[in-house]
Amino acid sequence: MSQIPKHLQPVLWSTNASRLDPVLDAPYIIHQTLSYGKMADLHWIFTTYPKQQITDTFINHPYKDYRPARFNFVKNYLLNLKDSPLDERHYVKNTPRDLG
């Protein structure tokens, strides 16, 4: 698997991108890029990781850092999960954290 390109550093701001392992840190890399990446960044993850891995990460490892419009774009258009009953409270950061 390829190294993390330098152009992703602004998207992966919480750590030095050169220290990330593309395999071990894949959930963080995938979610941060889906949530904040530009089109070139999204292209990179879809050429670096299999779409099934990206979809599985999105579904099975929710990440509460998406804005509502970005969540809908990723869910409905990038990953084609329109019919999946994903609870946006697990993804969208401006929803209450009490998931009861």
N, C-alpha and C positions, 0 to 999 in steps of 0.2 A: 504494500500500500504506500502511496506517495506521502511525502512530508506535507505539513500544513503550509500553504503558501503565505508569504508575508502580507499579501493584500487582505487576508482574513483577520489580521491582528485587531483592527477596530471592532470587529464583530465578537471577537473572543477576548474582550478587554480584561477579564478578571485574572488572566494569567498570561505569561509569555507564550505565544503560539508555538515557538520553537521547542518548548518543553512539553507540549502535548503529544501524546501517543495516539495516532489515528485510530488504533484498534481499541485500546483501553478507555480512551476519552471520547469515543464515538457518540454516546448519548449527548454529552455536553456540546460537542462540535455540531452535531446535527440540529439540536434544538436552537442553539444560539444562531446558527446560520439561517434556519427556517424563520426564526423570529425577527432577526435584524439584518440579514444579508441582502445585498443588492443582487440584481439578476446574474452578474458574473459569479458571485459567491454561491448562489443557488445552483448554477450550472456546475460549479466545482463539486458540490456534494453529490449531485446526481451522476457525475462521472466517476466519483471516487468510491461511493457506497452504492450497493445494489438498491434499487427502489424498494424492494421488499424489506430490507433492513431499515431504511428510512421510515417506511410505513409502520413497521413493527415497533420501532423506537417511539414514534409519535403516539401510537395507540397504547402501548404497554408501559411506557415510562413518561407519564404526563409531566409537563414542565410549566409551572405557573408564571410565565413571563411574556405571554403574547398579548398584544392589544386586540380588541375584538375584530377589527377589519382584517388584521394579519392572520389571526386564527382561522377565520372563515376562508380567506384566500388559500392558506396552506391546506386546510381540511378538505374544502370543496373542489378546489381547482388543481393545486399541485399534486395532491395525493388521491384525488377522486374518491373521497370518503363521504359524499353527500348523504348517503343512506345509513351511515354508521351513527349509532346513538351515543356519540361522545359527549360527556358532560363538560361544557365549556368552563364550568367553575374550577375544573382541574387545570385549566390552561390560561385563562384570561386573568391578567393581574389586577384589574380593577373590580373584580367580583369579591364578595366577602370570603374570608378564609375559612369560616366555620362551615364545614361541609356536612355536618351533622350526620 
